[in-house]
């Protein structure tokens, strides 16, 4: 039993009656009378009751009051006894409430859901089961499933205020009470008139960006958007509704596009409706109808790439100067490409690198990873995620590919008593596809994961449920305002919103840089590590490589992304280099590399000695695609060029480091595998991190070791710009964004006060 854990209970006597409250103290049980005071005709006392002694305290009061008789020798009115105990229970219940006081249930409100935080005590399972049994005896509904933390078990119980305070025995087994967050099912199932009231409240707290203000746009490539929805109308002008086929119109008959618009604009509406804070929107919407109702284009599926090019062109013709991110939630239904470039994914890569504009205006395209739609497969979670590959065109090298994770585990749907959530809190969503079955030379996909909802199962089947989904805008607002959405489409919409928020704060950043910041801000949840890394021993580089192919770099955090740009412990570089050169009569060869000095104070890091620190590196660039099936690493390779990064090792001089990465570039260019020494502190390592055109890795070691790694290099490797000289692209320049940060959890304060905000110096080196 923890000392000091318990409740302070305050109660008062009946008017004109002085009770001997000191008789209620029991030192052996830890029940302590803290104070007694008089207020007019009443006596008041505060008693401390240790955890586990509330039921003993109730019996003590009952026995004490039952012995009191009136002048005629009769027992006092039992009603007063009951009222006294009821008041004490109510005070005890209120003392357990740790949520916002305005959300505390009221008398007569009827049954509501309570978030019940139980102590672990000596036996977590016994404590939890005891509460479930007592709750069942009091006709409470306890939802299936529970969350486990080191000192608490959290579950959900549905009961009225009166039921919850009925038994001191039940209260004695609760550490905290909170109001659970509403689920999408609550708002989705509400009558239309109540949905209107919820929406009106949200609109009164929302600040929209007008069409005359400079801001980013999320351009949705989907089934169209119905801008008549009151939440969407202020953020989407009629002139910003487009279609790739005029006969389709621009409206949304399917509902998918309007649902994605709500998420891309405001995020998951569940928490917004349940809260009362201001919603400050910093971006607007555009829509291009890429598919008609029922996904029936009536065209050859190989033309999806052409339609996507047309879809991107429509808004750019209308206003070419806008800052925009393209969010595409449409993918093929199968995964047969298994990472190989297709016509569609190659079109995405060409759009991102702006092939037609010779690289003058690159674009940020965010693409859904595709979904596992087989209900039977969900029952085999998470194995089902490993065998269903990312769908076309999400294998595109230059796209930010978005998978799905979930924190949604609370089931509130009616008649769902036998179901439990499939994925745990922080786990990979059952809907999300992966690249685990791809050949290893293809890109690591997805790049990141966002909330995509959960599914549920019982002993017979698996299903999706509204309460395990996100809440968004309905495409028929005259009928109802809200509906639910899930899977990687919903995750993609949230990712597009994330990108727009970064662009609104830093409008000057390149698309490559925004992509890098999103990935750089991502982290794996503890549940992802538990699910996919070995529980014993140190995870290997291959373990982390496989984690990447399931969950990408993890869940991005917008505050970390925004903070990184101005943080003195983060270096953000936007640069260009010329990967190749050609002398008259000769074949093209490698040309430039860049060395960047890391701006950390070496003396400060060195003084921290053996303190553990972490350095994270993200390199983002766009390649020009050249798709064919003539070879992966032949002269007909897909990518125009490759870029790599490496960091100077402790025992190397800068010249030795330059020579080493020069040799590594030539070896890779010639297909030579050479052992250049081991650097085990990297989680992923050079053999696996350089896939696709987005590279990241995490170095972990001591501060003293990091202090001697003062330089990071970016250098080129081969591509068809070099190996296909007849196409005359060998003299092209290549842009890149490099983000490097360090973190020292134990001594962050020291680093923040000491690190100078130094701009990294860049040195161009001839290879």
Buried (B, 14 or more C-beta within 10 A) or exposed (E): EEEEEBBBBBBBBBEEEEBEBEEBBBEEBBBBBEEBEEEEEBBBBBBBBBBBBBBBBBEBBBEBBEEEEEEEEEEBEEEEBEEBBEBBBBBBBBBBBEBEEEEBBEEEEEBBBBBBBBBBBEEBEEBBEBBBEBBEEBEBEBBBBBBEEEEBBBBBBBBBBBBBBBBBBBBBBBBBBBBBBBBBBBBBBBEEEEBBEBBEBBEEEBEBBEEEEEBBBBBBBBBBBBBBBBBBBBBBBEEBBBBBBEEBEBBBBBBBBBBBBBBBBBBBBBEBBBBEEEBEBBBBBBBBBBBBBEEEBEEEEEBBBBBBBBBBBBBBEEEEEBBBBBBBBBBBEEBEBBBBBBBBBBBBBBBBBBBEEEBEEBBBBBBBBBBBEEBEBBBBBBEBBBBBBBBBBBBBBBBBBBBBBBBBBBBBBEEBEEBBBBBBBBBBBBBBBBBBBBEEEBBBBBBBBBBBBBBBBBEEEBBBBBBBBBBBBBBBBEEBBBBBBBBBBBBBBBBBBBBBBBBBBBEEBBBBBBBBBBBBBBBBBEBBBEBBBEEEEEBBBEBBBBBBBBBBBBBBBBEBBBBBBEBBBBBBBBBEBBBBBBEEEEEBBBBBBBBBBBBBBBEBBBBBEEBBBBBBBBBBBBBBBBBEEEEEEEEBBBBBBBBBBBBBBEEBEBEEBBEBBBEBBBBBBEEEEEEBEEBEBBBBBBEBBBBBBBBBBBBBBBBBBBBBBBBBBBBBBBBBBBBBBEEEBBEBEBBBBBBBBBBBEEBEEBBEEBBEEEEBEBEEBEB
